[in-house]
Amino acid sequence: MSISSPPPFRRICLISLGCAKNLVDSETMLGSLPPEHFRPTVRMEEADIVVVNTCGFLRSSRREGREAIRRASRWRRRSGGILVVAGCLIQYCGERAGKLFPDADILLGVGEAGSLGRLLTDPDPARLSLRPVPHFPVNEDLPRLVSTPRHWGYLRIADGCDNRCSYCLIPALRGPYRERPPSRILEEARRLADRGARELVLIAQDTARYGRSLPGRRGLDRLLEKLQAIDSLDWIRVLYSHPRHVDSGLLRAVAELPKVCPYLDIPLQHIDDGILKRMGRKIDSRRIREVIDRARELVPGISLRTTLMVGFPGEGESEFEKLAAFIRREKFDHLGVFAYSRERGAAAYRCGPGSPVPLANRRREFLMEVQREVSAARLRLRRGETIEVLIDGPFPEPGSPLMVGRAIFQAPEVDGLVVVEGEGIEAGEMVRVRVTGSSPYDLYGVRIEGS
């Protein structure tokens, strides 16, 4: 199929799967397209080009990606349009990708997001653009067509990972850890702020590691100080911090810098020392508890989010009960639980399949019920409080007069919401809200007049 001689403009539909890091890749793909030749659309049926940006981290995500590709392939055969398949699934499949996805006109591996515009305007593009070692152009200032609401956006500070946890394919898919220079990050942060962002959400495979290779080894804390100086920002939030790299410098920055949200996302995975060792986490239960205690000591009122894994090889009833007791004791504000997925190519693959799937799912459901009770109790204590809420938009029910937003202790897309009653509220506003009710994960309140 020829993709040369473009008309005045072509409509492009991009389907982005997976995590926030992948969403930034998707935004970079759209940003690489000359706006005079391409227009985005959310409707596949009206598109001339469909891009599926995939995740390849787990079997379940690869299944989701293949199903999205099948839908897009049916669209291509009906419409005769151009199909691009990109991202971690292509990196995972490598040179087999061409045979596995024969309907795709262009295949892009990780790190090739900025090439999409060139490939779609090249009269004779290479069908497969893939590097054996994924490349993230940390020194390039690639444009992004930001897809989040104007009042908040993701800010990627690094890519890749060197932690090499035994269950994880990220180093193989996204390559070694690579940092963006602070100057590039600050330039992009200012652009996002000029666009209207009041909140920036810092992301990487391991944000807390940032800056360890910079002069003086002043890391994420120094970057947060510089971001703090951007006048129009209200909130700066940090996600994805490996507990081994959460140090006193970072915690003091969170405590002392007014714009940095008293919030950290620290994926822990487990609390049993034997499981942690087999996972290759390079941290033990004593150090994990020290990190949590230190965070709560240095940042009074800090909100903590974590992620846990059940069903890993070697997890018996005693190890699982230890994990459940840990959740009850620590009372995290936000928590997610995943069942172990045995991934070919990960070091843990040779340890066997782990717990049977039904058992792992029951354990996951049990822990989520424990967390539901913890979260419900924590949010009940907020009834009667007055909180600041960043409004995201209308309540998702036709004709509803309500709005939804988030408090400083709620990250976008992963945590609960605040449902707000009040007149004349618009997305992007910061309003004061009196909390009148709660559910296990959400708050309800009324706008205080004059805010």
C-alpha positions in Angstrom: 0.0 0.0 0.0 1.3 3.4 -0.9 1.2 6.1 1.8 2.8 8.9 -0.2 1.1 12.0 -1.6 -1.0 12.9 1.4 -4.2 14.9 0.9 -4.6 18.3 2.7 -5.0 16.4 5.9 -5.7 12.9 7.1 -7.6 11.9 10.3 -5.7 9.7 12.7 -7.1 7.6 15.6 -4.7 6.6 18.3 -5.5 3.8 20.7 -3.2 4.0 23.7 -3.0 1.0 26.0 -1.1 0.5 29.3 0.5 2.9 31.7 1.0 6.6 31.9 4.5 6.2 30.5 2.9 4.7 27.4 0.4 7.5 27.2 3.3 10.0 26.9 4.7 7.9 24.1 1.3 8.1 22.4 1.3 11.9 22.9 4.8 12.1 21.4 3.6 10.1 18.3 0.7 12.6 17.8 3.1 15.5 18.4 5.4 14.2 15.6 2.7 14.7 13.0 2.6 18.0 11.0 -0.7 19.6 12.1 -1.3 20.8 8.5 -1.4 17.2 7.3 -3.0 15.3 10.2 -5.9 15.7 12.5 -6.7 13.5 15.5 -10.0 11.8 16.0 -11.4 9.5 18.6 -13.6 7.6 16.1 -12.0 4.8 14.3 -14.7 4.6 11.6 -13.9 8.2 10.4 -10.1 7.7 10.5 -7.7 7.4 7.6 -4.9 6.1 9.9 -5.2 4.0 13.1 -2.3 3.7 15.5 -2.4 1.1 18.3 0.2 1.8 20.9 0.5 -1.4 22.9 1.7 -2.6 26.3 3.7 -5.8 26.6 4.4 -6.0 30.4 2.0 -8.9 31.2 0.3 -11.7 29.3 -3.0 -10.0 30.0 -1.8 -6.7 28.5 -0.5 -8.5 25.5 -3.9 -10.2 25.0 -5.5 -6.8 25.3 -3.1 -5.5 22.7 -3.7 -8.3 20.2 -7.5 -7.8 20.5 -7.1 -4.1 19.8 -4.9 -5.0 16.8 -7.5 -7.4 15.5 -10.2 -4.7 15.7 -8.0 -2.3 13.9 -7.1 -4.9 11.3 -10.8 -5.4 10.5 -11.1 -1.7 10.2 -8.1 -1.6 7.8 -9.6 -4.4 5.6 -12.9 -2.5 5.4 -11.6 1.0 4.9 -8.2 0.5 3.1 -6.7 2.9 5.6 -3.2 2.7 7.2 -2.6 0.7 10.3 0.4 1.4 12.6 1.1 -0.9 15.6 3.6 0.4 18.1 5.0 0.0 21.6 6.0 -2.7 24.0 4.2 -5.6 22.3 6.2 -4.9 19.1 9.4 -4.7 21.2 8.5 -8.0 22.9 7.8 -9.8 19.6 10.9 -8.4 17.9 11.5 -9.6 14.3 8.5 -11.9 14.5 6.2 -8.9 14.6 5.8 -8.7 10.9 4.5 -12.2 10.6 2.3 -11.9 13.7 0.7 -8.7 12.5 0.6 -8.9 8.7 -2.1 -6.2 8.4 0.1 -3.5 9.9 1.6 -1.1 7.4 4.2 0.2 10.0 5.5 -1.4 13.1 7.3 0.8 15.7 9.2 -0.5 18.7 9.8 1.3 22.0 11.7 4.6 21.6 10.6 5.1 18.0 7.5 7.2 18.9 9.0 10.4 17.5 9.5 8.7 14.1 5.8 8.4 13.3 5.4 11.7 11.4 8.5 11.0 9.3 7.3 7.4 8.5 3.8 8.5 7.5 5.2 11.1 5.1 8.0 9.0 3.7 7.1 7.7 0.3 9.0 4.4 1.0 9.1 3.8 4.8 10.7 0.9 6.5 7.9 -1.4 7.7 9.6 -2.4 10.9 11.4 0.3 13.0 12.8 -1.6 15.9 16.0 -1.4 17.9 17.3 -4.4 19.8 18.1 -2.2 22.8 15.2 0.3 23.2 16.2 3.9 22.8 14.6 6.8 24.6 15.9 10.1 23.2 16.5 11.8 26.6 18.5 14.6 25.0 15.9 15.5 22.4 13.0 17.9 23.0 10.3 15.9 21.2 6.9 17.7 20.8 3.8 16.2 22.5 0.1 16.6 21.7 -1.0 16.4 25.3 -4.2 14.3 25.7 -4.9 14.9 29.4 -7.1 17.9 30.4 -5.4 21.3 30.2 -5.2 21.7 33.9 -2.9 18.7 34.6 -0.4 16.6 32.7 2.2 13.9 33.0 5.9 14.9 33.0 8.3 12.0 32.2 11.7 12.5 33.9 13.4 9.2 32.9 12.8 5.9 31.1 14.0 2.4 31.3 15.0 0.5 34.5 18.0 -1.1 36.1 16.3 -2.7 39.1 15.8 -6.0 37.3 13.1 -7.4 39.6 12.9 -11.1 38.8 9.2 -11.0 37.6 9.6 -7.9 35.4 10.2 -7.5 31.7 10.5 -3.7 31.7 14.3 -3.7 31.3 14.1 -6.0 28.3 11.2 -3.9 26.8 12.3 -0.4 27.6 16.0 -0.7 28.1 18.3 0.5 30.9 17.6 3.5 33.1 18.1 6.8 31.3 17.5 10.3 32.7 16.4 13.4 31.0 18.5 16.4 31.7 17.0 18.8 34.2 16.9 21.7 31.6 14.8 19.6 29.2 12.4 18.6 32.0 12.0 22.2 33.1 11.4 23.5 29.6 8.6 20.9 29.1 7.2 21.7 32.6 7.0 25.4 31.6 5.2 24.6 28.4 2.7 22.5 30.2 2.2 25.3 32.7 1.8 27.9 29.9 -0.8 25.5 28.4 -2.8 25.8 31.6 -1.5 22.9 33.8 -2.0 23.5 37.5 -0.8 20.0 38.4 2.2 18.1 37.0 2.5 14.4 37.7 6.1 13.1 37.6 6.5 9.7 36.1 9.3 7.2 35.3 10.0 3.6 35.9 11.6 4.7 39.1 11.2 8.4 39.9 13.1 8.3 43.2 16.3 7.2 41.5 16.4 10.4 39.4 19.6 12.5 39.6 21.9 9.9 41.2 24.3 10.3 38.3 24.1 14.1 38.3 26.9 16.3 39.8 26.6 16.3 43.5 24.1 13.5 43.4 21.4 16.0 44.2 18.5 14.1 42.7 14.8 14.3 42.6 14.7 16.8 45.5 16.7 19.3 43.5 14.5 18.9 40.5 11.4 19.4 42.7 13.0 22.7 44.0 13.3 23.9 40.4 9.8 22.9 39.5 8.5 24.6 42.6 9.6 28.0 41.1 7.2 27.8 38.2 4.6 30.4 39.3 1.4 29.0 37.7 1.7 25.5 39.1 -0.3 24.5 42.2 0.5 20.9 42.7 3.6 18.7 41.8 3.0 15.0 42.4 5.4 12.1 42.4 4.5 8.5 41.2 6.4 5.2 40.8 9.1 5.5 43.5 11.0 2.3 44.3 11.3 2.1 48.1 15.0 1.4 48.0 15.5 4.9 46.5 13.2 6.9 48.8 15.6 8.8 51.0 15.5 11.7 53.5 16.3 14.2 50.8 13.2 13.4 48.8 11.0 13.2 51.9 12.2 16.6 53.1 11.5 18.1 49.7 8.0 16.7 49.9 7.6 18.1 53.4 9.1 21.5 52.8 8.1 22.5 49.3 4.6 23.9 49.3 3.7 22.9 45.8 4.8 19.3 46.1 1.9 17.2 47.1 2.3 15.3 50.5 1.8 12.1 48.5 4.1 9.3 47.4 3.5 6.2 45.3 5.8 3.5 46.5 5.3 0.1 44.9 6.3 -2.5 47.6 5.1 -5.8 46.0 5.3 -7.8 49.2 6.5 -7.8 52.8 7.8 -11.3 53.4 11.6 -11.4 53.2 11.8 -14.7 51.4 9.4 -13.5 48.7 11.2 -10.1 48.4 14.5 -11.9 47.9 13.1 -14.2 45.2 11.5 -11.1 43.6 14.9 -9.5 43.4 13.6 -6.3 45.1 17.0 -5.6 46.8 15.2 -4.5 50.0 13.9 -6.3 53.0 10.9 -5.9 55.3 12.8 -4.0 58.0 13.9 -1.3 55.4 10.4 -1.1 54.0 8.9 -0.4 57.4 11.7 2.2 58.0 10.8 4.0 54.8 7.1 4.1 55.6 7.8 5.3 59.2 10.3 7.9 58.1 7.8 9.2 55.4 5.1 9.6 58.0 7.5 11.2 60.5 9.0 13.8 58.1 5.8 14.5 56.2 2.9 14.6 58.7 -0.4 13.7 56.9 1.4 12.2 53.9 -0.8 10.0 51.6 0.8 6.8 50.6 -0.1 4.6 47.6 1.4 1.2 47.0 1.1 -1.8 44.7 1.3 -5.5 45.9 1.6 -8.8 44.2 0.1 -12.1 45.3 0.7 -15.6 44.0 4.4 -15.3 43.5 6.3 -18.6 43.6 6.9 -19.6 47.2 3.9 -17.6 48.6 2.2 -20.0 51.0 -0.5 -19.2 53.5 1.9 -17.9 56.1 3.5 -15.4 53.6 0.1 -14.3 52.5 -1.2 -13.8 56.0 1.9 -11.7 56.7 1.0 -9.5 53.8 -2.6 -9.1 54.9 -1.6 -8.2 58.4 0.8 -5.6 57.0 -2.0 -3.9 55.1 -4.2 -3.8 58.1 -1.4 -2.4 60.2 -0.1 0.3 57.8 -3.5 1.5 56.5 -2.3 2.8 53.1 -4.5 5.6 51.6 -4.5 3.9 48.2 -3.5 0.3 47.2 -3.6 -1.9 44.2 -3.1 -5.7 44.0 -2.0 -7.8 41.1 -1.8 -11.5 40.7 1.6 -12.9 39.6 2.0 -13.5 35.9 4.7 -15.9 34.8 6.5 -14.2 31.9 8.8 -16.0 29.6 12.1 -14.0 29.6 11.8 -12.9 33.2 14.2 -14.4 35.7 11.3 -15.7 37.9 10.1 -17.8 35.0 12.3 -20.7 36.1 10.8 -20.6 39.6 7.5 -22.2 38.2 4.0 -20.9 37.7 3.4 -19.6 41.3 0.0 -20.1 43.0 -2.8 -21.6 40.9 -4.8 -18.8 39.2 -8.0 -19.3 41.2 -6.1 -19.1 44.5 -4.1 -16.0 43.4 -7.4 -14.3 42.4 -9.0 -15.2 45.7 -6.0 -13.7 47.5 -6.2 -10.6 45.4 -9.9 -10.1 46.1 -9.3 -10.7 49.8 -6.7 -8.0 50.0 -8.8 -5.6 48.0 -11.6 -6.1 50.5 -9.3 -5.5 53.4 -8.2 -2.3 51.6 -11.8 -1.3 50.9 -12.5 -1.4 54.7 -9.3 0.6 55.4 -10.1 3.2 52.8 -13.7 3.5 53.9 -12.6 4.1 57.5 -9.9 6.7 56.5 -12.4 8.7 54.3 -15.1 8.7 57.0 -12.7 10.7 59.2 -12.7 13.4 56.6 -16.4 14.2 56.9 -16.8 17.7 58.1 -13.3 18.8 56.8 -12.8 21.6 54.4 -10.4 20.6 51.5 -9.1 22.1 48.3 -10.3 20.3 45.2 -9.0 20.6 41.6 -12.0 20.2 39.4 -11.6 17.7 36.6 -15.0 18.0 34.9 -18.7 17.1 35.0 -20.0 14.0 36.9 -20.2 11.2 34.2 -24.0 11.0 34.2 -26.1 12.8 31.5 -27.8 15.9 32.9 -26.1 15.7 36.3 -25.4 19.1 37.9 -22.5 17.7 39.9 -18.8 18.0 39.2 -15.9 15.7 40.0 -12.4 16.6 41.1 -9.5 15.5 43.3 -8.0 16.6 46.6 -4.3 16.9 47.1 -4.2 13.3 48.4 -5.7 11.8 45.1 -3.7 11.2 42.0 -5.4 11.4 38.6 -6.7 8.2 37.0 -5.6 5.8 39.8 -7.2 7.1 43.0 -10.7 8.1 44.1 -12.6 11.3 43.4 -14.4 14.1 45.2 -18.0 14.7 43.9 -18.8 18.4 44.3 -22.1 20.2 44.5 -22.2 23.9 43.6 -23.1 26.5 41.0 -20.9 27.7 38.2 -17.9 25.4 38.7 -15.7 24.7 35.7 -12.9 22.2 34.9 -9.5 23.4 36.0 -10.8 25.5 38.9 -9.4 25.0 42.4 -12.3 25.3 44.9 -12.8 24.8 48.6 -15.2 22.1 49.5 -16.8 21.0 52.7 -16.9 17.2 52.9 -20.4 16.0 53.7 -20.1 12.3 53.0 -17.9 9.4 51.8 -17.9 6.0 50.3 -15.1 3.4 50.4 -13.1 5.3 47.8 -14.7 8.6 47.1 -15.7 11.8 49.0 -18.8 14.0 48.5 -19.1 17.7 49.3 -20.4 21.1 48.8 -18.5 24.0 47.4 -17.9 26.8 49.9 -19.3 30.0 48.4 -16.6 32.5 47.4 -14.0 30.0 46.7 
